[in-house]
């Protein structure tokens, strides 16, 4: 860890937040549990998993750990924080799809989010295959023998149009594509604009026989029709494109999933959100990997909610069949190990030797006092208290 990296890490830890880029370094305890998740990634075990832990007990930390590990293992990863108040509601798959695109990352483009890193990787793979004139390749099939007039390989017509325009158009076209995929709801009444930018203005690069009215009749630019089927199709295509481009797959991490219980007040919306959850777990709509951070009582809360709203004929069995992964709380000894790592980072960040001022016994005392507080987020509280103690010692000289 360099001095600059250590400063950023300590600034994050000062708020009790795991530092991006170094989450694995500050992950302690739960070795066997962590190893199970790492094996799941390395073996590319597709499907969905509920990550269960109480508030403040490490769900978000574990999601950040999974993000770092997945990127290092060669996956495309997207982290989505649900918030119905900011138009990311789980009952609307087109909204979820937009949030997934906004949070998308690949290891080859660190720090860059969105469809750009994935689409650039895909276009490079297409160009490499075209130069070899590999007529049997997947990319030859996607582009219909490099003609780009249509594709029978991709499930989503919108994805094909977007990928084709991305390859043919310049930066302005690519920005329009990102904006469309990030906010598909905004473009529900702007199909003509999308057709002009992504098809009509680029026809010199391909021979698509369809006229504009055919694009509209086929609802090529819509992600919210017929049960949002094209939203699901786009996710399947994202998984396919990631794998064919040399990545291990596509992983989606959902944080604050309890939001579907607390901020979706309409029971019809909540039922739709539950339906989407079950679709992820079936693996048919999206063959990649998904992780959902929830509390241990999540399934029980869902069933109670439906009963309270009089949904007696609802099939409750899928809630009990959801695969889960429950994390144990950190022990005090593990918090002490974490505190030692914080001390090391603090010393690197501010070029001093905190261990020469704070003895091991004093550090254990700080951890013991913070860990003794009966609050759900005692791990976060311990982190903040350790950093605060080090800050005071450094300020006192």
C-alpha positions as CSV (number, residue, x, y, z in Angstrom):
1,X,0.0,0.0,0.0
2,X,1.5,3.3,-1.1
3,X,1.2,6.5,1.0
4,X,-1.5,7.9,-1.3
5,X,-3.5,4.6,-1.2
6,X,-3.1,4.5,2.6
7,X,-4.5,8.0,3.0
8,X,-7.6,7.1,0.9
9,X,-8.0,3.9,2.9
10,X,-7.8,5.7,6.3
11,X,-10.2,8.4,5.1
12,X,-12.7,5.7,4.2
13,X,-12.1,3.8,7.5
14,X,-12.6,7.0,9.4
15,X,-16.2,6.8,8.3
16,X,-16.4,3.0,9.1
17,X,-16.5,2.2,5.4
18,X,-14.3,-0.5,3.8
19,X,-11.8,1.2,1.4
20,X,-12.3,0.5,-2.3
21,X,-9.3,-1.4,-3.7
22,X,-8.2,-2.7,-0.3
23,X,-11.4,-4.4,1.0
24,X,-9.8,-7.8,1.0
25,X,-6.8,-6.5,3.0
26,X,-9.2,-5.3,5.7
27,X,-11.3,-8.4,5.7
28,X,-10.7,-10.5,8.8
29,X,-12.3,-13.6,10.3
30,X,-15.0,-15.8,8.7
31,X,-12.2,-17.6,6.8
32,X,-14.2,-20.7,6.0
33,X,-17.2,-18.6,5.0
34,X,-15.2,-16.3,2.8
35,X,-13.5,-19.3,1.2
36,X,-16.8,-20.8,0.3
37,X,-17.7,-17.6,-1.7
38,X,-14.2,-17.5,-3.3
39,X,-14.6,-21.1,-4.4
40,X,-18.1,-20.2,-5.8
41,X,-16.5,-17.5,-7.9
42,X,-13.5,-19.6,-9.1
43,X,-15.8,-22.4,-10.1
44,X,-18.2,-20.0,-11.8
45,X,-21.2,-21.4,-9.9
46,X,-24.1,-19.6,-11.6
47,X,-27.3,-18.7,-9.8
48,X,-28.3,-16.4,-7.0
49,X,-27.5,-16.3,-3.3
50,X,-29.0,-14.4,-0.3
51,X,-26.2,-13.0,1.9
52,X,-27.8,-12.8,5.3
53,X,-26.5,-10.7,8.2
54,X,-27.9,-8.2,10.6
55,X,-27.7,-4.4,9.9
56,X,-24.1,-3.2,10.3
57,X,-22.7,-6.7,10.6
58,X,-20.8,-6.8,7.3
59,X,-23.2,-7.3,4.4
60,X,-22.0,-4.2,2.5
61,X,-18.4,-5.1,3.4
62,X,-18.9,-8.6,2.0
63,X,-20.4,-7.2,-1.2
64,X,-17.3,-5.0,-1.6
65,X,-15.1,-8.0,-0.9
66,X,-17.0,-10.0,-3.6
67,X,-16.6,-7.1,-6.0
68,X,-12.9,-6.9,-5.6
69,X,-12.4,-10.6,-5.7
70,X,-14.7,-11.0,-8.8
71,X,-12.8,-8.3,-10.7
72,X,-9.5,-9.9,-9.9
73,X,-10.8,-13.3,-11.0
74,X,-11.8,-11.8,-14.4
75,X,-15.5,-11.1,-14.1
76,X,-17.6,-8.2,-15.2
77,X,-19.2,-6.8,-12.1
78,X,-22.1,-4.4,-11.3
79,X,-23.0,-3.2,-7.8
80,X,-26.6,-1.9,-7.4
81,X,-27.8,-0.1,-4.3
82,X,-31.6,-0.2,-4.2
83,X,-33.5,2.9,-3.4
84,X,-37.1,3.4,-4.5
85,X,-36.9,7.1,-3.6
86,X,-34.2,7.6,-6.3
87,X,-35.9,5.7,-9.0
88,X,-34.2,2.4,-8.6
89,X,-37.1,0.1,-7.7
90,X,-36.9,-3.7,-7.9
91,X,-40.4,-4.0,-9.3
92,X,-39.4,-2.3,-12.5
93,X,-36.8,-4.3,-14.4
94,X,-36.0,-1.5,-16.9
95,X,-35.0,0.7,-13.9
96,X,-32.9,-2.1,-12.5
97,X,-31.3,-2.7,-15.9
98,X,-30.3,1.0,-16.1
99,X,-28.8,0.8,-12.6
100,X,-26.9,-2.4,-13.6
101,X,-25.4,-0.7,-16.6
102,X,-24.4,2.4,-14.5
103,X,-22.6,0.2,-12.0
104,X,-20.8,-2.1,-14.5
105,X,-17.0,-2.6,-14.2
106,X,-14.4,-4.8,-15.8
107,X,-10.9,-5.4,-14.5
108,X,-9.2,-4.1,-17.7
109,X,-10.6,-0.6,-17.1
110,X,-10.1,0.2,-13.4
111,X,-12.2,3.1,-12.1
112,X,-14.4,3.2,-15.2
113,X,-18.1,2.4,-14.9
114,X,-20.8,1.9,-17.4
115,X,-21.2,0.0,-20.7
116,X,-18.1,1.6,-22.2
117,X,-15.5,-0.9,-20.8
118,X,-17.6,-3.9,-21.8
119,X,-18.6,-2.6,-25.2
120,X,-15.0,-1.6,-26.0
121,X,-13.8,-5.1,-25.0
122,X,-16.5,-6.7,-27.2
123,X,-15.6,-4.5,-30.2
124,X,-12.0,-5.4,-29.8
125,X,-12.9,-9.1,-29.8
126,X,-15.0,-8.6,-32.9
127,X,-12.2,-6.7,-34.7
128,X,-9.6,-9.3,-33.8
129,X,-11.9,-12.1,-35.2
130,X,-12.7,-10.1,-38.3
131,X,-9.0,-9.6,-39.1
132,X,-8.5,-13.4,-38.9
133,X,-11.5,-13.8,-41.1
134,X,-12.8,-16.5,-38.7
135,X,-16.1,-17.3,-40.3
136,X,-16.9,-20.0,-37.7
137,X,-16.4,-17.7,-34.7
138,X,-19.2,-16.5,-32.4
139,X,-18.5,-12.9,-33.5
140,X,-19.0,-13.7,-37.1
141,X,-22.5,-15.0,-36.2
142,X,-23.2,-12.0,-34.1
143,X,-22.5,-9.6,-37.0
144,X,-23.9,-11.9,-39.7
145,X,-20.7,-12.4,-41.5
146,X,-19.5,-8.9,-40.6
147,X,-22.4,-7.3,-42.4
148,X,-24.2,-6.0,-39.3
149,X,-27.6,-6.2,-41.0
150,X,-29.1,-8.3,-38.3
151,X,-28.2,-10.9,-35.7
152,X,-29.8,-14.2,-34.7
153,X,-27.4,-14.8,-31.8
154,X,-28.3,-11.9,-29.4
155,X,-31.6,-12.1,-27.6
156,X,-32.1,-8.4,-27.4
157,X,-32.6,-6.4,-30.6
158,X,-31.8,-3.3,-28.6
159,X,-28.4,-4.7,-27.6
160,X,-27.6,-5.5,-31.2
161,X,-28.5,-2.0,-32.4
162,X,-26.5,-0.5,-29.5
163,X,-23.4,-2.6,-30.1
164,X,-23.5,-1.9,-33.8
165,X,-23.8,1.8,-33.3
166,X,-21.1,1.7,-30.7
167,X,-18.7,0.2,-33.2
168,X,-19.7,2.5,-36.1
169,X,-20.3,5.8,-34.4
170,X,-18.0,8.3,-32.6
171,X,-17.9,9.5,-29.1
172,X,-21.2,11.5,-29.4
173,X,-23.0,8.3,-30.5
174,X,-21.5,6.3,-27.7
175,X,-22.5,8.9,-25.1
176,X,-26.1,8.7,-26.5
177,X,-26.0,4.9,-26.2
178,X,-24.9,5.1,-22.6
179,X,-27.5,7.6,-21.7
180,X,-30.2,5.5,-23.3
181,X,-29.1,2.3,-21.5
182,X,-28.6,4.1,-18.2
183,X,-32.1,5.7,-18.4
184,X,-34.3,3.7,-20.6
185,X,-37.4,5.2,-19.0
186,X,-36.4,8.6,-20.2
187,X,-36.4,7.4,-23.8
188,X,-39.8,5.8,-23.9
189,X,-41.1,8.7,-26.0
190,X,-37.9,9.3,-28.0
191,X,-37.7,6.4,-30.4
192,X,-37.4,8.6,-33.4
193,X,-34.4,10.3,-31.9
194,X,-32.8,7.0,-31.1
195,X,-33.5,5.7,-34.6
196,X,-32.0,8.7,-36.2
197,X,-28.8,8.6,-34.1
198,X,-28.2,4.9,-33.9
199,X,-29.5,3.7,-37.3
200,X,-30.3,6.3,-39.9
201,X,-27.2,8.4,-39.5
202,X,-24.9,5.3,-39.6
203,X,-26.4,3.4,-42.5
204,X,-23.3,3.9,-44.6
205,X,-21.6,1.4,-42.3
206,X,-24.1,-1.4,-42.7
207,X,-27.1,-2.5,-44.8
208,X,-30.1,-3.0,-42.5
209,X,-33.1,-3.6,-44.7
210,X,-35.7,-2.5,-42.1
211,X,-37.3,0.9,-42.4
212,X,-38.0,3.1,-39.3
213,X,-41.6,2.0,-38.9
214,X,-40.4,-1.6,-38.6
215,X,-38.1,-0.6,-35.7
216,X,-41.1,1.0,-34.0
217,X,-43.5,-1.9,-34.7
218,X,-41.0,-4.4,-33.2
219,X,-40.4,-2.1,-30.2
220,X,-36.7,-2.4,-30.7
221,X,-36.0,0.6,-28.4
222,X,-38.3,-0.4,-25.6
223,X,-37.2,-2.2,-22.4
224,X,-40.5,-2.1,-20.5
225,X,-42.9,-4.0,-22.9
226,X,-44.2,-7.5,-22.5
227,X,-43.2,-7.9,-18.9
228,X,-39.8,-6.2,-19.5
229,X,-38.7,-9.2,-21.6
230,X,-36.1,-7.2,-23.4
231,X,-34.6,-6.1,-20.1
232,X,-34.1,-9.7,-19.2
233,X,-32.8,-10.4,-22.8
234,X,-30.3,-7.6,-22.4
235,X,-29.0,-9.1,-19.2
236,X,-28.6,-12.5,-20.9
237,X,-26.7,-10.9,-23.7
238,X,-24.4,-9.1,-21.3
239,X,-23.5,-12.5,-19.8
240,X,-22.9,-14.0,-23.2
241,X,-20.9,-11.0,-24.5
242,X,-18.7,-11.0,-21.3
243,X,-17.9,-14.7,-21.6
244,X,-17.2,-14.6,-25.4
245,X,-14.9,-11.6,-24.8
246,X,-12.7,-13.6,-22.5
247,X,-14.2,-12.7,-19.1
248,X,-15.4,-15.4,-16.7
249,X,-19.0,-14.1,-16.6
250,X,-21.2,-11.3,-15.3
251,X,-21.9,-10.8,-11.6
252,X,-24.5,-8.5,-10.1
253,X,-24.4,-7.4,-6.5
254,X,-27.6,-6.0,-4.9
255,X,-27.1,-4.0,-1.7
256,X,-29.8,-2.6,0.6
257,X,-32.2,-5.2,-0.7
258,X,-34.5,-4.7,2.3
259,X,-35.6,-1.6,0.5
260,X,-38.3,-3.6,-1.4
261,X,-40.0,-4.1,2.0
262,X,-39.6,-0.7,3.5
263,X,-40.0,1.8,0.6
264,X,-42.3,0.0,-1.8
265,X,-45.7,0.9,-0.2
266,X,-47.9,-0.6,-2.9
267,X,-48.5,-4.3,-2.5
268,X,-48.7,-4.8,-6.2
269,X,-45.2,-3.3,-6.6
270,X,-43.9,-5.5,-3.8
271,X,-45.4,-8.6,-5.5
272,X,-43.7,-7.6,-8.7
273,X,-40.4,-7.2,-6.9
274,X,-40.8,-10.6,-5.4
275,X,-41.5,-12.0,-8.9
276,X,-38.3,-10.4,-10.2
277,X,-36.3,-11.9,-7.3
278,X,-37.6,-15.4,-8.1
279,X,-36.7,-14.9,-11.8
280,X,-33.1,-14.2,-10.8
281,X,-33.1,-17.3,-8.6
282,X,-34.5,-19.6,-11.3
283,X,-31.5,-18.8,-13.5
284,X,-33.6,-18.9,-16.7
285,X,-33.9,-15.2,-17.3
286,X,-30.3,-14.4,-16.3
287,X,-27.6,-17.2,-16.3
288,X,-25.0,-15.2,-14.5
289,X,-24.4,-14.8,-10.8
290,X,-26.3,-12.6,-8.4
291,X,-25.9,-11.8,-4.7
292,X,-28.5,-10.1,-2.5
293,X,-27.6,-8.6,0.9
294,X,-30.5,-9.1,3.3
295,X,-31.1,-9.5,7.1
296,X,-31.6,-13.0,8.5
297,X,-35.4,-12.5,8.8
298,X,-35.8,-11.4,5.2
299,X,-37.9,-14.3,4.0
300,X,-40.1,-14.3,7.1
301,X,-40.7,-10.5,6.7
302,X,-41.7,-11.0,3.1
303,X,-44.3,-13.7,4.0
304,X,-45.6,-11.7,6.9
305,X,-46.0,-8.6,4.7
306,X,-48.1,-10.6,2.1
307,X,-50.3,-12.1,4.9
308,X,-50.9,-8.6,6.4
309,X,-52.0,-7.4,3.0
310,X,-54.4,-10.4,2.7
311,X,-52.5,-12.3,0.0
312,X,-53.6,-15.7,1.4
313,X,-53.5,-17.5,-2.0
314,X,-49.9,-16.4,-2.7
315,X,-47.4,-19.2,-3.2
316,X,-45.0,-18.7,-0.2
317,X,-42.9,-21.8,-0.9
318,X,-40.3,-20.0,-3.2
319,X,-39.2,-17.9,-0.2
320,X,-38.3,-21.0,1.8
321,X,-36.4,-22.4,-1.3
322,X,-34.1,-19.4,-1.7
323,X,-30.4,-20.4,-1.3
324,X,-28.8,-18.5,1.5
325,X,-25.4,-17.8,3.0
326,X,-25.4,-16.6,6.6
327,X,-22.4,-14.8,8.0
328,X,-21.3,-15.1,11.7
329,X,-20.5,-12.0,13.7
330,X,-16.9,-11.0,14.2
331,X,-15.3,-12.0,17.5
332,X,-13.3,-9.5,19.6
333,X,-10.1,-11.2,18.7
334,X,-10.9,-10.8,15.0
335,X,-11.7,-7.1,15.6
336,X,-8.3,-6.8,17.2
337,X,-6.7,-8.2,14.1
338,X,-8.6,-5.7,12.0
339,X,-7.4,-2.9,14.4
340,X,-3.8,-3.9,13.8
341,X,-4.2,-3.6,10.0
342,X,-5.7,-0.1,10.6
343,X,-2.7,0.9,12.7
344,X,-0.4,-0.2,9.9
345,X,-2.3,1.8,7.3
346,X,-2.5,4.9,9.5
347,X,1.3,4.7,9.9
348,X,1.9,4.5,6.1
349,X,-0.6,7.3,5.4
350,X,0.9,9.9,7.8
351,X,4.5,8.7,7.8
352,X,4.8,7.9,11.5
353,X,5.1,4.8,13.8
354,X,1.8,4.6,15.8
355,X,2.9,1.3,17.4
356,X,5.7,3.2,19.2
357,X,3.0,5.4,20.9
358,X,0.0,3.0,21.3
359,X,0.9,-0.3,22.9
360,X,-0.8,-3.5,22.0
361,X,-2.6,-3.4,25.3
362,X,-3.9,0.1,24.7
363,X,-5.1,-1.0,21.2
364,X,-6.9,-4.0,22.7
365,X,-8.5,-1.7,25.3
366,X,-9.9,0.6,22.5
367,X,-11.3,-2.4,20.7
368,X,-12.7,-4.0,23.9
369,X,-14.5,-0.7,24.8
370,X,-16.1,-0.3,21.3
371,X,-16.9,-4.0,20.9
372,X,-18.7,-4.0,24.3
373,X,-21.4,-1.7,23.1
374,X,-24.5,-3.6,22.3
375,X,-25.3,-2.1,18.9
376,X,-25.7,-3.9,15.6
377,X,-22.9,-2.1,13.9
378,X,-20.2,-2.7,16.5
379,X,-17.7,-3.6,13.8
380,X,-18.2,-0.3,12.2
381,X,-18.1,1.5,15.5
382,X,-14.8,-0.3,16.4
383,X,-13.2,0.8,13.1
384,X,-14.2,4.4,13.7
385,X,-12.9,4.4,17.3
386,X,-9.6,2.9,16.4
387,X,-9.0,5.5,13.7
388,X,-10.2,8.3,16.0
389,X,-7.7,7.2,18.7
390,X,-4.8,7.1,16.2
391,X,-5.9,10.6,14.9
392,X,-5.7,12.0,18.5
393,X,-2.3,10.4,19.1
394,X,-0.9,11.8,15.9
395,X,-2.4,15.3,16.6
396,X,-0.9,15.3,20.1
397,X,2.5,14.6,18.6
